Amino acid sequence: MLVLLVILAITIVLFVWWGFPPDVVALMSLLVLYLTGKLDMSETLSGFSIQ
């Protein structure tokens, strides 16, 4: 749970800071959530489907 909150906090800070484009921040946080095991592959890629 702590890892998830840290990732969320860093994501929010990066969105507010405008140091990176928002799409890069979103993809980075998605990748980190997958690499830490909080999301599996089907959950990670489900946002890119048409359904």
mmCIF entry with sequence, helices, sheets and N, C-alpha, C, O atoms, coordinates in Angstrom:
data_MODEL
# 
_entry.id   MODEL 
# 
_entity.id                         1 
_entity.type                       polymer 
_entity.pdbx_number_of_molecules   1 
# 
_entity_poly.entity_id                      1 
_entity_poly.type                           'polypeptide(L)' 
_entity_poly.nstd_linkage                   no 
_entity_poly.nstd_monomer                   no 
_entity_poly.pdbx_seq_one_letter_code       MLVLLVILAITIVLFVWWGFPPDVVALMSLLVLYLTGKLDMSETLSGFSIQ 
_entity_poly.pdbx_seq_one_letter_code_can   MLVLLVILAITIVLFVWWGFPPDVVALMSLLVLYLTGKLDMSETLSGFSIQ 
_entity_poly.pdbx_strand_id                 A 
# 
loop_
_entity_poly_seq.entity_id 
_entity_poly_seq.num 
_entity_poly_seq.mon_id 
_entity_poly_seq.hetero 
1 1  MET n 
1 2  LEU n 
1 3  VAL n 
1 4  LEU n 
1 5  LEU n 
1 6  VAL n 
1 7  ILE n 
1 8  LEU n 
1 9  ALA n 
1 10 ILE n 
1 11 THR n 
1 12 ILE n 
1 13 VAL n 
1 14 LEU n 
1 15 PHE n 
1 16 VAL n 
1 17 TRP n 
1 18 TRP n 
1 19 GLY n 
1 20 PHE n 
1 21 PRO n 
1 22 PRO n 
1 23 ASP n 
1 24 VAL n 
1 25 VAL n 
1 26 ALA n 
1 27 LEU n 
1 28 MET n 
1 29 SER n 
1 30 LEU n 
1 31 LEU n 
1 32 VAL n 
1 33 LEU n 
1 34 TYR n 
1 35 LEU n 
1 36 THR n 
1 37 GLY n 
1 38 LYS n 
1 39 LEU n 
1 40 ASP n 
1 41 MET n 
1 42 SER n 
1 43 GLU n 
1 44 THR n 
1 45 LEU n 
1 46 SER n 
1 47 GLY n 
1 48 PHE n 
1 49 SER n 
1 50 ILE n 
1 51 GLN n 
# 
_struct_asym.id          A 
_struct_asym.entity_id   1 
# 
loop_
_struct_conf.conf_type_id 
_struct_conf.id 
_struct_conf.pdbx_PDB_helix_id 
_struct_conf.beg_label_comp_id 
_struct_conf.beg_label_asym_id 
_struct_conf.beg_label_seq_id 
_struct_conf.pdbx_beg_PDB_ins_code 
_struct_conf.end_label_comp_id 
_struct_conf.end_label_asym_id 
_struct_conf.end_label_seq_id 
_struct_conf.pdbx_end_PDB_ins_code 
_struct_conf.beg_auth_comp_id 
_struct_conf.beg_auth_asym_id 
_struct_conf.beg_auth_seq_id 
_struct_conf.end_auth_comp_id 
_struct_conf.end_auth_asym_id 
_struct_conf.end_auth_seq_id 
_struct_conf.pdbx_PDB_helix_class 
_struct_conf.details 
_struct_conf.pdbx_PDB_helix_length 
HELX_P HELX_P1 AA1 LEU A 2  ? TRP A 17 ? LEU A 2  TRP A 17 1 ? 16 
HELX_P HELX_P2 AA2 PRO A 22 ? LEU A 35 ? PRO A 22 LEU A 35 1 ? 14 
HELX_P HELX_P3 AA3 MET A 41 ? LEU A 45 ? MET A 41 LEU A 45 1 ? 5  
HELX_P HELX_P4 AA4 SER A 46 ? PHE A 48 ? SER A 46 PHE A 48 5 ? 3  
# 
_struct_conf_type.id          HELX_P 
_struct_conf_type.criteria    ? 
_struct_conf_type.reference   ? 
# 
loop_
_atom_site.group_PDB 
_atom_site.id 
_atom_site.type_symbol 
_atom_site.label_atom_id 
_atom_site.label_alt_id 
_atom_site.label_comp_id 
_atom_site.label_asym_id 
_atom_site.label_entity_id 
_atom_site.label_seq_id 
_atom_site.pdbx_PDB_ins_code 
_atom_site.Cartn_x 
_atom_site.Cartn_y 
_atom_site.Cartn_z 
_atom_site.occupancy 
_atom_site.B_iso_or_equiv 
_atom_site.pdbx_formal_charge 
_atom_site.auth_seq_id 
_atom_site.auth_comp_id 
_atom_site.auth_asym_id 
_atom_site.auth_atom_id 
_atom_site.pdbx_PDB_model_num 
ATOM 1   N N  . MET A 1 1  ? 0.822   -1.193 0.000   1.00 0.00 ? 1  MET A N  1 
ATOM 2   C CA . MET A 1 1  ? 0.000   0.000  0.000   1.00 0.00 ? 1  MET A CA 1 
ATOM 3   C C  . MET A 1 1  ? 0.866   1.257  0.000   1.00 0.00 ? 1  MET A C  1 
ATOM 4   O O  . MET A 1 1  ? 0.541   2.246  -0.658  1.00 0.00 ? 1  MET A O  1 
ATOM 5   N N  . LEU A 1 2  ? 1.966   1.209  0.741   1.00 0.00 ? 2  LEU A N  1 
ATOM 6   C CA . LEU A 1 2  ? 2.853   2.360  0.818   1.00 0.00 ? 2  LEU A CA 1 
ATOM 7   C C  . LEU A 1 2  ? 3.485   2.661  -0.538  1.00 0.00 ? 2  LEU A C  1 
ATOM 8   O O  . LEU A 1 2  ? 3.635   3.821  -0.922  1.00 0.00 ? 2  LEU A O  1 
ATOM 9   N N  . VAL A 1 3  ? 3.853   1.601  -1.257  1.00 0.00 ? 3  VAL A N  1 
ATOM 10  C CA . VAL A 1 3  ? 4.454   1.786  -2.581  1.00 0.00 ? 3  VAL A CA 1 
ATOM 11  C C  . VAL A 1 3  ? 3.462   2.468  -3.515  1.00 0.00 ? 3  VAL A C  1 
ATOM 12  O O  . VAL A 1 3  ? 3.831   3.361  -4.277  1.00 0.00 ? 3  VAL A O  1 
ATOM 13  N N  . LEU A 1 4  ? 2.224   2.052  -3.455  1.00 0.00 ? 4  LEU A N  1 
ATOM 14  C CA . LEU A 1 4  ? 1.188   2.642  -4.293  1.00 0.00 ? 4  LEU A CA 1 
ATOM 15  C C  . LEU A 1 4  ? 0.988   4.125  -3.976  1.00 0.00 ? 4  LEU A C  1 
ATOM 16  O O  . LEU A 1 4  ? 0.835   4.939  -4.886  1.00 0.00 ? 4  LEU A O  1 
ATOM 17  N N  . LEU A 1 5  ? 0.989   4.471  -2.705  1.00 0.00 ? 5  LEU A N  1 
ATOM 18  C CA . LEU A 1 5  ? 0.827   5.873  -2.313  1.00 0.00 ? 5  LEU A CA 1 
ATOM 19  C C  . LEU A 1 5  ? 2.024   6.717  -2.727  1.00 0.00 ? 5  LEU A C  1 
ATOM 20  O O  . LEU A 1 5  ? 1.862   7.878  -3.103  1.00 0.00 ? 5  LEU A O  1 
ATOM 21  N N  . VAL A 1 6  ? 3.213   6.153  -2.661  1.00 0.00 ? 6  VAL A N  1 
ATOM 22  C CA . VAL A 1 6  ? 4.414   6.881  -3.091  1.00 0.00 ? 6  VAL A CA 1 
ATOM 23  C C  . VAL A 1 6  ? 4.370   7.119  -4.595  1.00 0.00 ? 6  VAL A C  1 
ATOM 24  O O  . VAL A 1 6  ? 4.677   8.218  -5.057  1.00 0.00 ? 6  VAL A O  1 
ATOM 25  N N  . ILE A 1 7  ? 3.995   6.109  -5.356  1.00 0.00 ? 7  ILE A N  1 
ATOM 26  C CA . ILE A 1 7  ? 3.880   6.270  -6.811  1.00 0.00 ? 7  ILE A CA 1 
ATOM 27  C C  . ILE A 1 7  ? 2.833   7.316  -7.146  1.00 0.00 ? 7  ILE A C  1 
ATOM 28  O O  . ILE A 1 7  ? 3.051   8.146  -8.029  1.00 0.00 ? 7  ILE A O  1 
ATOM 29  N N  . LEU A 1 8  ? 1.702   7.290  -6.458  1.00 0.00 ? 8  LEU A N  1 
ATOM 30  C CA . LEU A 1 8  ? 0.642   8.278  -6.684  1.00 0.00 ? 8  LEU A CA 1 
ATOM 31  C C  . LEU A 1 8  ? 1.128   9.684  -6.357  1.00 0.00 ? 8  LEU A C  1 
ATOM 32  O O  . LEU A 1 8  ? 0.865   10.619 -7.114  1.00 0.00 ? 8  LEU A O  1 
ATOM 33  N N  . ALA A 1 9  ? 1.828   9.844  -5.249  1.00 0.00 ? 9  ALA A N  1 
ATOM 34  C CA . ALA A 1 9  ? 2.325   11.159 -4.859  1.00 0.00 ? 9  ALA A CA 1 
ATOM 35  C C  . ALA A 1 9  ? 3.341   11.696 -5.864  1.00 0.00 ? 9  ALA A C  1 
ATOM 36  O O  . ALA A 1 9  ? 3.298   12.872 -6.224  1.00 0.00 ? 9  ALA A O  1 
ATOM 37  N N  . ILE A 1 10 ? 4.243   10.846 -6.312  1.00 0.00 ? 10 ILE A N  1 
ATOM 38  C CA . ILE A 1 10 ? 5.231   11.274 -7.311  1.00 0.00 ? 10 ILE A CA 1 
ATOM 39  C C  . ILE A 1 10 ? 4.547   11.638 -8.617  1.00 0.00 ? 10 ILE A C  1 
ATOM 40  O O  . ILE A 1 10 ? 4.922   12.617 -9.263  1.00 0.00 ? 10 ILE A O  1 
ATOM 41  N N  . THR A 1 11 ? 3.550   10.861 -9.010  1.00 0.00 ? 11 THR A N  1 
ATOM 42  C CA . THR A 1 11 ? 2.809   11.154 -10.244 1.00 0.00 ? 11 THR A CA 1 
ATOM 43  C C  . THR A 1 11 ? 2.107   12.504 -10.153 1.00 0.00 ? 11 THR A C  1 
ATOM 44  O O  . THR A 1 11 ? 2.149   13.289 -11.101 1.00 0.00 ? 11 THR A O  1 
ATOM 45  N N  . ILE A 1 12 ? 1.470   12.778 -9.032  1.00 0.00 ? 12 ILE A N  1 
ATOM 46  C CA . ILE A 1 12 ? 0.785   14.062 -8.855  1.00 0.00 ? 12 ILE A CA 1 
ATOM 47  C C  . ILE A 1 12 ? 1.771   15.220 -8.901  1.00 0.00 ? 12 ILE A C  1 
ATOM 48  O O  . ILE A 1 12 ? 1.506   16.243 -9.532  1.00 0.00 ? 12 ILE A O  1 
ATOM 49  N N  . VAL A 1 13 ? 2.910   15.057 -8.232  1.00 0.00 ? 13 VAL A N  1 
ATOM 50  C CA . VAL A 1 13 ? 3.932   16.110 -8.240  1.00 0.00 ? 13 VAL A CA 1 
ATOM 51  C C  . VAL A 1 13 ? 4.440   16.360 -9.652  1.00 0.00 ? 13 VAL A C  1 
ATOM 52  O O  . VAL A 1 13 ? 4.617   17.511 -10.051 1.00 0.00 ? 13 VAL A O  1 
ATOM 53  N N  . LEU A 1 14 ? 4.672   15.306 -10.403 1.00 0.00 ? 14 LEU A N  1 
ATOM 54  C CA . LEU A 1 14 ? 5.159   15.480 -11.777 1.00 0.00 ? 14 LEU A CA 1 
ATOM 55  C C  . LEU A 1 14 ? 4.105   16.115 -12.681 1.00 0.00 ? 14 LEU A C  1 
ATOM 56  O O  . LEU A 1 14 ? 4.453   16.885 -13.576 1.00 0.00 ? 14 LEU A O  1 
ATOM 57  N N  . PHE A 1 15 ? 2.838   15.813 -12.468 1.00 0.00 ? 15 PHE A N  1 
ATOM 58  C CA . PHE A 1 15 ? 1.775   16.462 -13.234 1.00 0.00 ? 15 PHE A CA 1 
ATOM 59  C C  . PHE A 1 15 ? 1.713   17.955 -12.926 1.00 0.00 ? 15 PHE A C  1 
ATOM 60  O O  . PHE A 1 15 ? 1.544   18.767 -13.835 1.00 0.00 ? 15 PHE A O  1 
ATOM 61  N N  . VAL A 1 16 ? 1.846   18.319 -11.665 1.00 0.00 ? 16 VAL A N  1 
ATOM 62  C CA . VAL A 1 16 ? 1.739   19.721 -11.260 1.00 0.00 ? 16 VAL A CA 1 
ATOM 63  C C  . VAL A 1 16 ? 2.977   20.502 -11.663 1.00 0.00 ? 16 VAL A C  1 
ATOM 64  O O  . VAL A 1 16 ? 2.886   21.673 -12.033 1.00 0.00 ? 16 VAL A O  1 
ATOM 65  N N  . TRP A 1 17 ? 4.127   19.861 -11.593 1.00 0.00 ? 17 TRP A N  1 
ATOM 66  C CA . TRP A 1 17 ? 5.394   20.539 -11.831 1.00 0.00 ? 17 TRP A CA 1 
ATOM 67  C C  . TRP A 1 17 ? 5.593   20.926 -13.301 1.00 0.00 ? 17 TRP A C  1 
ATOM 68  O O  . TRP A 1 17 ? 6.312   21.888 -13.572 1.00 0.00 ? 17 TRP A O  1 
ATOM 69  N N  . TRP A 1 18 ? 5.000   20.234 -14.235 1.00 0.00 ? 18 TRP A N  1 
ATOM 70  C CA . TRP A 1 18 ? 5.098   20.484 -15.670 1.00 0.00 ? 18 TRP A CA 1 
ATOM 71  C C  . TRP A 1 18 ? 6.519   20.341 -16.197 1.00 0.00 ? 18 TRP A C  1 
ATOM 72  O O  . TRP A 1 18 ? 6.860   20.947 -17.213 1.00 0.00 ? 18 TRP A O  1 
ATOM 73  N N  . GLY A 1 19 ? 7.353   19.554 -15.526 1.00 0.00 ? 19 GLY A N  1 
ATOM 74  C CA . GLY A 1 19 ? 8.697   19.295 -16.018 1.00 0.00 ? 19 GLY A CA 1 
ATOM 75  C C  . GLY A 1 19 ? 8.699   18.290 -17.160 1.00 0.00 ? 19 GLY A C  1 
ATOM 76  O O  . GLY A 1 19 ? 9.581   18.300 -18.019 1.00 0.00 ? 19 GLY A O  1 
ATOM 77  N N  . PHE A 1 20 ? 7.703   17.434 -17.151 1.00 0.00 ? 20 PHE A N  1 
ATOM 78  C CA . PHE A 1 20 ? 7.551   16.426 -18.187 1.00 0.00 ? 20 PHE A CA 1 
ATOM 79  C C  . PHE A 1 20 ? 6.172   16.576 -18.811 1.00 0.00 ? 20 PHE A C  1 
ATOM 80  O O  . PHE A 1 20 ? 5.239   17.034 -18.152 1.00 0.00 ? 20 PHE A O  1 
ATOM 81  N N  . PRO A 1 21 ? 6.037   16.196 -20.072 1.00 0.00 ? 21 PRO A N  1 
ATOM 82  C CA . PRO A 1 21 ? 4.698   16.207 -20.674 1.00 0.00 ? 21 PRO A CA 1 
ATOM 83  C C  . PRO A 1 21 ? 3.774   15.229 -19.946 1.00 0.00 ? 21 PRO A C  1 
ATOM 84  O O  . PRO A 1 21 ? 4.226   14.183 -19.482 1.00 0.00 ? 21 PRO A O  1 
ATOM 85  N N  . PRO A 1 22 ? 2.491   15.559 -19.844 1.00 0.00 ? 22 PRO A N  1 
ATOM 86  C CA . PRO A 1 22 ? 1.553   14.695 -19.107 1.00 0.00 ? 22 PRO A CA 1 
ATOM 87  C C  . PRO A 1 22 ? 1.476   13.263 -19.637 1.00 0.00 ? 22 PRO A C  1 
ATOM 88  O O  . PRO A 1 22 ? 1.305   12.328 -18.855 1.00 0.00 ? 22 PRO A O  1 
ATOM 89  N N  . ASP A 1 23 ? 1.598   13.080 -20.942 1.00 0.00 ? 23 ASP A N  1 
ATOM 90  C CA . ASP A 1 23 ? 1.530   11.721 -21.470 1.00 0.00 ? 23 ASP A CA 1 
ATOM 91  C C  . ASP A 1 23 ? 2.737   10.895 -21.052 1.00 0.00 ? 23 ASP A C  1 
ATOM 92  O O  . ASP A 1 23 ? 2.614   9.690  -20.836 1.00 0.00 ? 23 ASP A O  1 
ATOM 93  N N  . VAL A 1 24 ? 3.896   11.523 -20.937 1.00 0.00 ? 24 VAL A N  1 
ATOM 94  C CA . VAL A 1 24 ? 5.096   10.817 -20.482 1.00 0.00 ? 24 VAL A CA 1 
ATOM 95  C C  . VAL A 1 24 ? 4.955   10.443 -19.006 1.00 0.00 ? 24 VAL A C  1 
ATOM 96  O O  . VAL A 1 24 ? 5.336   9.343  -18.608 1.00 0.00 ? 24 VAL A O  1 
ATOM 97  N N  . VAL A 1 25 ? 4.419   11.337 -18.206 1.00 0.00 ? 25 VAL A N  1 
ATOM 98  C CA . VAL A 1 25 ? 4.201   11.052 -16.783 1.00 0.00 ? 25 VAL A CA 1 
ATOM 99  C C  . VAL A 1 25 ? 3.234   9.886  -16.623 1.00 0.00 ? 25 VAL A C  1 
ATOM 100 O O  . VAL A 1 25 ? 3.465   8.994  -15.806 1.00 0.00 ? 25 VAL A O  1 
ATOM 101 N N  . ALA A 1 26 ? 2.154   9.888  -17.396 1.00 0.00 ? 26 ALA A N  1 
ATOM 102 C CA . ALA A 1 26 ? 1.164   8.813  -17.305 1.00 0.00 ? 26 ALA A CA 1 
ATOM 103 C C  . ALA A 1 26 ? 1.773   7.469  -17.706 1.00 0.00 ? 26 ALA A C  1 
ATOM 104 O O  . ALA A 1 26 ? 1.538   6.461  -17.040 1.00 0.00 ? 26 ALA A O  1 
ATOM 105 N N  . LEU A 1 27 ? 2.546   7.448  -18.780 1.00 0.00 ? 27 LEU A N  1 
ATOM 106 C CA . LEU A 1 27 ? 3.165   6.198  -19.207 1.00 0.00 ? 27 LEU A CA 1 
ATOM 107 C C  . LEU A 1 27 ? 4.229   5.729  -18.220 1.00 0.00 ? 27 LEU A C  1 
ATOM 108 O O  . LEU A 1 27 ? 4.367   4.529  -17.985 1.00 0.00 ? 27 LEU A O  1 
ATOM 109 N N  . MET A 1 28 ? 4.982   6.661  -17.641 1.00 0.00 ? 28 MET A N  1 
ATOM 110 C CA . MET A 1 28 ? 5.987   6.285  -16.645 1.00 0.00 ? 28 MET A CA 1 
ATOM 111 C C  . MET A 1 28 ? 5.335   5.684  -15.409 1.00 0.00 ? 28 MET A C  1 
ATOM 112 O O  . MET A 1 28 ? 5.811   4.678  -14.884 1.00 0.00 ? 28 MET A O  1 
ATOM 113 N N  . SER A 1 29 ? 4.246   6.295  -14.938 1.00 0.00 ? 29 SER A N  1 
ATOM 114 C CA . SER A 1 29 ? 3.585   5.755  -13.756 1.00 0.00 ? 29 SER A CA 1 
ATOM 115 C C  . SER A 1 29 ? 2.943   4.405  -14.063 1.00 0.00 ? 29 SER A C  1 
ATOM 116 O O  . SER A 1 29 ? 2.933   3.519  -13.209 1.00 0.00 ? 29 SER A O  1 
ATOM 117 N N  . LEU A 1 30 ? 2.414   4.240  -15.258 1.00 0.00 ? 30 LEU A N  1 
ATOM 118 C CA . LEU A 1 30 ? 1.854   2.948  -15.670 1.00 0.00 ? 30 LEU A CA 1 
ATOM 119 C C  . LEU A 1 30 ? 2.939   1.883  -15.699 1.00 0.00 ? 30 LEU A C  1 
ATOM 120 O O  . LEU A 1 30 ? 2.721   0.762  -15.240 1.00 0.00 ? 30 LEU A O  1 
ATOM 121 N N  . LEU A 1 31 ? 4.100   2.223  -16.233 1.00 0.00 ? 31 LEU A N  1 
ATOM 122 C CA . LEU A 1 31 ? 5.212   1.281  -16.293 1.00 0.00 ? 31 LEU A CA 1 
ATOM 123 C C  . LEU A 1 31 ? 5.703   0.912  -14.893 1.00 0.00 ? 31 LEU A C  1 
ATOM 124 O O  . LEU A 1 31 ? 5.985   -0.255 -14.622 1.00 0.00 ? 31 LEU A O  1 
ATOM 125 N N  . VAL A 1 32 ? 5.805   1.893  -14.014 1.00 0.00 ? 32 VAL A N  1 
ATOM 126 C CA . VAL A 1 32 ? 6.253   1.624  -12.643 1.00 0.00 ? 32 VAL A CA 1 
ATOM 127 C C  . VAL A 1 32 ? 5.247   0.738  -11.910 1.00 0.00 ? 32 VAL A C  1 
ATOM 128 O O  . VAL A 1 32 ? 5.641   -0.170 -11.179 1.00 0.00 ? 32 VAL A O  1 
ATOM 129 N N  . LEU A 1 33 ? 3.960   0.993  -12.098 1.00 0.00 ? 33 LEU A N  1 
ATOM 130 C CA . LEU A 1 33 ? 2.947   0.145  -11.466 1.00 0.00 ? 33 LEU A CA 1 
ATOM 131 C C  . LEU A 1 33 ? 3.043   -1.290 -11.967 1.00 0.00 ? 33 LEU A C  1 
ATOM 132 O O  . LEU A 1 33 ? 2.847   -2.228 -11.194 1.00 0.00 ? 33 LEU A O  1 
ATOM 133 N N  . TYR A 1 34 ? 3.338   -1.471 -13.237 1.00 0.00 ? 34 TYR A N  1 
ATOM 134 C CA . TYR A 1 34 ? 3.501   -2.824 -13.778 1.00 0.00 ? 34 TYR A CA 1 
ATOM 135 C C  . TYR A 1 34 ? 4.770   -3.476 -13.230 1.00 0.00 ? 34 TYR A C  1 
ATOM 136 O O  . TYR A 1 34 ? 4.745   -4.641 -12.832 1.00 0.00 ? 34 TYR A O  1 
ATOM 137 N N  . LEU A 1 35 ? 5.869   -2.738 -13.208 1.00 0.00 ? 35 LEU A N  1 
ATOM 138 C CA . LEU A 1 35 ? 7.141   -3.314 -12.763 1.00 0.00 ? 35 LEU A CA 1 
ATOM 139 C C  . LEU A 1 35 ? 7.158   -3.638 -11.269 1.00 0.00 ? 35 LEU A C  1 
ATOM 140 O O  . LEU A 1 35 ? 7.882   -4.537 -10.841 1.00 0.00 ? 35 LEU A O  1 
ATOM 141 N N  . THR A 1 36 ? 6.376   -2.922 -10.482 1.00 0.00 ? 36 THR A N  1 
ATOM 142 C CA . THR A 1 36 ? 6.309   -3.218 -9.054  1.00 0.00 ? 36 THR A CA 1 
ATOM 143 C C  . THR A 1 36 ? 5.297   -4.321 -8.740  1.00 0.00 ? 36 THR A C  1 
ATOM 144 O O  . THR A 1 36 ? 5.200   -4.763 -7.596  1.00 0.00 ? 36 THR A O  1 
ATOM 145 N N  . GLY A 1 37 ? 4.550   -4.762 -9.739  1.00 0.00 ? 37 GLY A N  1 
ATOM 146 C CA . GLY A 1 37 ? 3.603   -5.851 -9.540  1.00 0.00 ? 37 GLY A CA 1 
ATOM 147 C C  . GLY A 1 37 ? 2.226   -5.401 -9.082  1.00 0.00 ? 37 GLY A C  1 
ATOM 148 O O  . GLY A 1 37 ? 1.393   -6.240 -8.740  1.00 0.00 ? 37 GLY A O  1 
ATOM 149 N N  . LYS A 1 38 ? 1.969   -4.114 -9.068  1.00 0.00 ? 38 LYS A N  1 
ATOM 150 C CA . LYS A 1 38 ? 0.651   -3.623 -8.660  1.00 0.00 ? 38 LYS A CA 1 
ATOM 151 C C  . LYS A 1 38 ? -0.384  -3.843 -9.762  1.00 0.00 ? 38 LYS A C  1 
ATOM 152 O O  . LYS A 1 38 ? -1.578  -3.941 -9.477  1.00 0.00 ? 38 LYS A O  1 
ATOM 153 N N  . LEU A 1 39 ? 0.059   -3.920 -11.014 1.00 0.00 ? 39 LEU A N  1 
ATOM 154 C CA . LEU A 1 39 ? -0.806  -4.224 -12.151 1.00 0.00 ? 39 LEU A CA 1 
ATOM 155 C C  . LEU A 1 39 ? -0.225  -5.406 -12.905 1.00 0.00 ? 39 LEU A C  1 
ATOM 156 O O  . LEU A 1 39 ? 0.995   -5.547 -12.994 1.00 0.00 ? 39 LEU A O  1 
ATOM 157 N N  . ASP A 1 40 ? -1.086  -6.257 -13.446 1.00 0.00 ? 40 ASP A N  1 
ATOM 158 C CA . ASP A 1 40 ? -0.583  -7.294 -14.324 1.00 0.00 ? 40 ASP A CA 1 
ATOM 159 C C  . ASP A 1 40 ? -0.691  -6.804 -15.775 1.00 0.00 ? 40 ASP A C  1 
ATOM 160 O O  . ASP A 1 40 ? -1.181  -5.705 -16.035 1.00 0.00 ? 40 ASP A O  1 
ATOM 161 N N  . MET A 1 41 ? -0.230  -7.631 -16.703 1.00 0.00 ? 41 MET A N  1 
ATOM 162 C CA . MET A 1 41 ? -0.145  -7.196 -18.099 1.00 0.00 ? 41 MET A CA 1 
ATOM 163 C C  . MET A 1 41 ? -1.511  -6.853 -18.673 1.00 0.00 ? 41 MET A C  1 
ATOM 164 O O  . MET A 1 41 ? -1.636  -5.867 -19.399 1.00 0.00 ? 41 MET A O  1 
ATOM 165 N N  . SER A 1 42 ? -2.538  -7.637 -18.367 1.00 0.00 ? 42 SER A N  1 
ATOM 166 C CA . SER A 1 42 ? -3.865  -7.353 -18.933 1.00 0.00 ? 42 SER A CA 1 
ATOM 167 C C  . SER A 1 42 ? -4.432  -6.041 -18.386 1.00 0.00 ? 42 SER A C  1 
ATOM 168 O O  . SER A 1 42 ? -5.079  -5.295 -19.121 1.00 0.00 ? 42 SER A O  1 
ATOM 169 N N  . GLU A 1 43 ? -4.194  -5.755 -17.105 1.00 0.00 ? 43 GLU A N  1 
ATOM 170 C CA . GLU A 1 43 ? -4.650  -4.491 -16.531 1.00 0.00 ? 43 GLU A CA 1 
ATOM 171 C C  . GLU A 1 43 ? -3.868  -3.308 -17.100 1.00 0.00 ? 43 GLU A C  1 
ATOM 172 O O  . GLU A 1 43 ? -4.420  -2.232 -17.329 1.00 0.00 ? 43 GLU A O  1 
ATOM 173 N N  . THR A 1 44 ? -2.574  -3.530 -17.322 1.00 0.00 ? 44 THR A N  1 
ATOM 174 C CA . THR A 1 44 ? -1.735  -2.466 -17.848 1.00 0.00 ? 44 THR A CA 1 
ATOM 175 C C  . THR A 1 44 ? -2.146  -2.066 -19.255 1.00 0.00 ? 44 THR A C  1 
ATOM 176 O O  . THR A 1 44 ? -2.178  -0.879 -19.581 1.00 0.00 ? 44 THR A O  1 
ATOM 177 N N  . LEU A 1 45 ? -2.457  -3.036 -20.078 1.00 0.00 ? 45 LEU A N  1 
ATOM 178 C CA . LEU A 1 45 ? -2.781  -2.750 -21.478 1.00 0.00 ? 45 LEU A CA 1 
ATOM 179 C C  . LEU A 1 45 ? -4.275  -2.531 -21.715 1.00 0.00 ? 45 LEU A C  1 
ATOM 180 O O  . LEU A 1 45 ? -4.667  -2.212 -22.838 1.00 0.00 ? 45 LEU A O  1 
ATOM 181 N N  . SER A 1 46 ? -5.102  -2.688 -20.719 1.00 0.00 ? 46 SER A N  1 
ATOM 182 C CA . SER A 1 46 ? -6.549  -2.577 -20.927 1.00 0.00 ? 46 SER A CA 1 
ATOM 183 C C  . SER A 1 46 ? -6.971  -1.157 -21.302 1.00 0.00 ? 46 SER A C  1 
ATOM 184 O O  . SER A 1 46 ? -7.993  -0.992 -21.969 1.00 0.00 ? 46 SER A O  1 
ATOM 185 N N  . GLY A 1 47 ? -6.250  -0.164 -20.913 1.00 0.00 ? 47 GLY A N  1 
ATOM 186 C CA . GLY A 1 47 ? -6.598  1.206  -21.271 1.00 0.00 ? 47 GLY A CA 1 
ATOM 187 C C  . GLY A 1 47 ? -6.377  1.537  -22.726 1.00 0.00 ? 47 GLY A C  1 
ATOM 188 O O  . GLY A 1 47 ? -6.881  2.546  -23.218 1.00 0.00 ? 47 GLY A O  1 
ATOM 189 N N  . PHE A 1 48 ? -5.630  0.702  -23.423 1.00 0.00 ? 48 PHE A N  1 
ATOM 190 C CA . PHE A 1 48 ? -5.335  0.944  -24.828 1.00 0.00 ? 48 PHE A CA 1 
ATOM 191 C C  . PHE A 1 48 ? -6.265  0.197  -25.767 1.00 0.00 ? 48 PHE A C  1 
ATOM 192 O O  . PHE A 1 48 ? -6.100  0.265  -26.985 1.00 0.00 ? 48 PHE A O  1 
ATOM 193 N N  . SER A 1 49 ? -7.252  -0.523 -25.211 1.00 0.00 ? 49 SER A N  1 
ATOM 194 C CA . SER A 1 49 ? -8.155  -1.299 -26.067 1.00 0.00 ? 49 SER A CA 1 
ATOM 195 C C  . SER A 1 49 ? -9.365  -0.453 -26.463 1.00 0.00 ? 49 SER A C  1 
ATOM 196 O O  . SER A 1 49 ? -9.639  0.581  -25.854 1.00 0.00 ? 49 SER A O  1 
ATOM 197 N N  . ILE A 1 50 ? -10.066 -0.898 -27.468 1.00 0.00 ? 50 ILE A N  1 
ATOM 198 C CA . ILE A 1 50 ? -11.241 -0.183 -27.970 1.00 0.00 ? 50 ILE A CA 1 
ATOM 199 C C  . ILE A 1 50 ? -12.464 -0.488 -27.120 1.00 0.00 ? 50 ILE A C  1 
ATOM 200 O O  . ILE A 1 50 ? -13.346 0.363  -27.001 1.00 0.00 ? 50 ILE A O  1 
ATOM 201 N N  . GLN A 1 51 ? -12.546 -1.654 -26.533 1.00 0.00 ? 51 GLN A N  1 
ATOM 202 C CA . GLN A 1 51 ? -13.719 -2.097 -25.804 1.00 0.00 ? 51 GLN A CA 1 
ATOM 203 C C  . GLN A 1 51 ? -13.884 -1.354 -24.520 1.00 0.00 ? 51 GLN A C  1 
ATOM 204 O O  . GLN A 1 51 ? -14.833 -1.608 -23.778 1.00 0.00 ? 51 GLN A O  1 
# 
